């Protein structure tokens, strides 16, 4: 039998397979690098996109916080204006009450009683004056009690003093003024 040496062929085949293996390994490495690079690029684009969205949200939040601050300021201003309007309405409603008060006090003042001072705090009125006698102060109390605009007379002080030959009674009386709303309620009940 003839002898044929197959070693160089095998060696060439081994080198070729080794070269093919290295090419496959190199191309796999390159393909892996490309895949990792593309994945990294895709994730960085997604992160950048989300960062842009977050930035936009933060800008909108700042705008909304400014709007909320303005709205709060407007609401406080609105409440102040409503309070002012209510005070003005209350003053408009109570405007005739002072007229009724002075008119009623002068009508109910009996002869021989003179006022020296008058002070009002809410619906409570304090009257200071001088009367010819304490019975005149009693008459004033009865007159106030029968009034339709004045009620609850209460004597704080009655002091008899002598000025010259005459005696007089200095007095302080508190009473309540009936407001228009209260008067309407009383008329509805009666």
C-alpha positions in Angstrom: 0.0 0.0 0.0 1.1 3.3 -0.8 1.8 5.6 2.0 0.1 9.0 1.9 0.9 11.5 4.5 -2.3 13.3 5.6 -0.8 15.4 8.3 -0.3 18.6 6.3 -3.9 18.4 5.2 -5.0 17.9 8.7 -2.8 20.6 9.8 -4.2 23.0 7.2 -7.7 21.9 8.2 -6.9 22.6 11.8 -5.5 26.0 11.0 -8.5 26.7 8.8 -10.9 25.7 11.6 -8.9 27.7 14.1 -9.0 30.7 11.7 -12.8 30.2 11.2 -13.2 30.0 15.0 -11.2 33.2 15.5 -13.2 35.0 12.8 -16.5 33.7 14.4 -15.2 34.7 17.8 -14.1 38.1 16.6 -17.4 38.7 14.7 -19.3 37.5 17.8 -17.3 40.0 19.9 -18.0 42.7 17.4 -21.7 41.8 17.3 -21.7 41.8 21.1 -20.1 45.2 21.2 -22.6 46.5 18.6 -25.5 45.0 20.6 -24.2 46.5 23.9 -23.6 49.8 22.1 -27.0 49.9 20.6 -28.6 48.9 23.9 -26.6 51.6 25.7 -27.6 54.1 23.1 -31.3 53.1 23.3 -31.2 53.3 27.2 -29.4 56.6 27.1 -32.0 58.0 24.7 -34.7 56.7 26.9 -33.0 58.3 30.0 -32.5 61.6 28.1 -36.2 61.5 27.0 -37.3 60.9 30.5 -35.0 63.6 31.8 -36.5 66.0 29.3 -40.0 65.0 30.5 -39.0 65.4 34.1 -37.5 68.9 33.3 -40.7 69.8 31.6 -42.7 68.6 34.6 -40.5 70.6 37.0 -41.0 73.7 34.8 -44.8 73.2 34.8 -44.8 72.6 38.6 -43.0 75.9 39.1 -45.6 77.6 36.9 -48.4 75.9 38.8 -46.9 76.9 42.1 -46.8 80.5 41.0 -50.4 80.2 39.8 -51.4 78.7 43.2 -49.6 81.6 45.0 -51.5 84.1 42.9 -54.8 82.3 43.4 -54.2 82.3 47.2 -53.4 86.0 47.1 -56.6 86.6 45.0 -58.6 84.5 47.4 -57.3 86.5 50.4 -58.0 89.7 48.6 -61.5 88.5 47.7 -62.1 87.6 51.4 -60.9 91.1 52.5 -63.2 92.7 49.9 -66.1 90.6 51.0 -65.5 91.5 54.6 -65.3 95.2 53.6 -68.5 94.8 51.6 -70.2 93.2 54.5 -69.1 96.1 56.8 -70.3 98.6 54.3 -73.7 96.8 54.0 -73.9 96.7 57.8 -73.1 100.4 58.0 -75.7 101.1 55.3 -78.3 99.1 57.2 -77.4 100.8 60.6 -77.4 104.3 59.1 -81.0 105.1 60.2 -80.5 103.5 63.6 -78.5 106.4 65.0 -81.3 108.7 63.8 -83.8 106.5 65.5 -81.7 106.5 68.6 -81.4 110.3 68.9 -85.0 110.8 67.9 -86.2 108.2 70.5 -84.0 109.5 73.3 -85.3 113.1 72.8 -88.9 111.9 72.6 -88.6 109.8 75.8 -86.7 112.4 77.8 -89.1 113.7 80.4 -89.3 117.4 81.5 -86.6 118.3 84.0 -84.0 115.8 82.7 -80.9 117.0 80.8 -78.3 114.9 79.1 -74.6 115.6 79.6 -73.2 112.7 77.7 -74.0 109.7 75.6 -71.8 106.8 74.6 -72.7 103.8 72.4 -70.9 100.4 72.3 -72.6 98.1 69.8 -76.3 98.1 70.8 -75.6 99.2 74.4 -76.0 102.9 75.0 -74.8 104.7 78.2 -76.6 108.0 79.0 -75.2 110.5 81.5 -77.3 113.4 82.7 -78.8 115.6 85.3 -82.4 115.5 86.6 -84.3 117.8 88.9 -85.0 114.8 91.1 -84.5 111.0 91.2 -88.2 110.6 90.4 -87.5 112.2 87.0 -84.9 109.5 86.5 -87.5 106.9 87.3 -89.8 108.6 84.8 -87.0 108.4 82.2 -86.6 104.6 82.9 -90.4 104.0 82.4 -90.4 106.0 79.2 -87.4 104.0 77.9 -89.1 100.7 78.8 -92.2 101.7 76.8 -90.2 102.7 73.8 -90.3 100.7 70.5 -86.6 101.5 69.7 -85.1 101.3 73.2 -85.2 98.5 75.8 -83.6 97.1 79.0 -82.9 100.4 80.9 -80.6 99.9 83.9 -79.5 102.5 86.4 -75.8 102.4 86.9 -75.6 105.4 89.3 -77.9 108.0 90.7 -76.3 110.6 93.0 -78.1 113.5 94.6 -76.0 116.7 94.7 -76.7 120.2 95.8 -75.8 123.1 93.4 -76.6 126.3 95.0 -80.1 126.4 96.5 -81.4 123.5 94.2 -80.9 119.8 94.6 -80.3 117.7 91.5 -79.7 114.1 90.7 -76.8 113.1 88.5 -77.4 109.8 86.9 -75.9 107.1 84.5 -78.3 104.8 82.7 -77.5 102.0 80.3 -80.0 100.8 77.8 -80.2 98.6 74.7 -81.0 100.0 71.2 -83.3 97.8 69.2 -81.9 97.3 65.8 -84.0 97.4 62.6 -83.6 93.7 62.3 -84.8 93.2 65.9 -87.7 95.6 65.4 -88.8 93.6 62.3 -88.6 90.4 64.3 -90.7 91.9 67.1 -93.3 93.1 64.6 -93.4 89.6 63.0 -93.9 88.0 66.4 -96.5 90.5 67.5 
